[in-house]
Amino acid sequence: MLDDPAEVVSQHLVCHDLWQVASEAAHSEQARLLLHQHFAQGVPLQELARCYPALFPSLQSVHSCKKNLLRRLRQSRAMQQAVGLAPPPARGSPSQREGQRQMIQPGRTP
């Protein structure tokens, strides 16, 4: 049985959003490598330490990098929103309204 095309597209967009947020949380070369090699490709942590000694001088350094990346992802408001644990930003939020006020001032044309 074929999947509903709308569901397939929806799942693809969610997956893309999650990877985009995760990529933004990977601030270092080590974290980016870990994200793509371990989480996307399934490369074991021990293998990363063995193959990339300049980036990961020990297995402990790989574990530390993974721990820090997961902490940043857990704390990321964007990640919480992407997985549905936090509501999206409200339309007309105070920061958006402030930006609109700055663009349109009395007596001036935008």
ChimeraX attribute file (.defattr): number of C-alpha atoms within 10 A of each C-alpha:
attribute: neighborCount
match mode: 1-to-1
recipient: residues
	/A:1	3
	/A:2	5
	/A:3	7
	/A:4	9
	/A:5	9
	/A:6	9
	/A:7	10
	/A:8	11
	/A:9	11
	/A:10	12
	/A:11	12
	/A:12	12
	/A:13	12
	/A:14	13
	/A:15	13
	/A:16	13
	/A:17	17
	/A:18	18
	/A:19	17
	/A:20	14
	/A:21	18
	/A:22	22
	/A:23	15
	/A:24	14
	/A:25	22
	/A:26	21
	/A:27	12
	/A:28	11
	/A:29	10
	/A:30	19
	/A:31	21
	/A:32	18
	/A:33	16
	/A:34	24
	/A:35	22
	/A:36	15
	/A:37	16
	/A:38	16
	/A:39	13
	/A:40	11
	/A:41	10
	/A:42	11
	/A:43	13
	/A:44	12
	/A:45	20
	/A:46	14
	/A:47	13
	/A:48	21
	/A:49	19
	/A:50	13
	/A:51	11
	/A:52	14
	/A:53	11
	/A:54	10
	/A:55	15
	/A:56	20
	/A:57	13
	/A:58	16
	/A:59	16
	/A:60	13
	/A:61	15
	/A:62	22
	/A:63	16
	/A:64	13
	/A:65	20
	/A:66	20
	/A:67	12
	/A:68	15
	/A:69	22
	/A:70	17
	/A:71	12
	/A:72	17
	/A:73	19
	/A:74	12
	/A:75	12
	/A:76	16
	/A:77	16
	/A:78	23
	/A:79	21
	/A:80	17
	/A:81	16
	/A:82	20
	/A:83	13
	/A:84	10
	/A:85	11
	/A:86	12
	/A:87	12
	/A:88	12
	/A:89	10
	/A:90	8
	/A:91	9
	/A:92	10
	/A:93	10
	/A:94	10
	/A:95	10
	/A:96	11
	/A:97	12
	/A:98	11
	/A:99	11
	/A:100	12
	/A:101	11
	/A:102	9
	/A:103	11
	/A:104	11
	/A:105	10
	/A:106	7
	/A:107	6
	/A:108	7
	/A:109	7
	/A:110	8
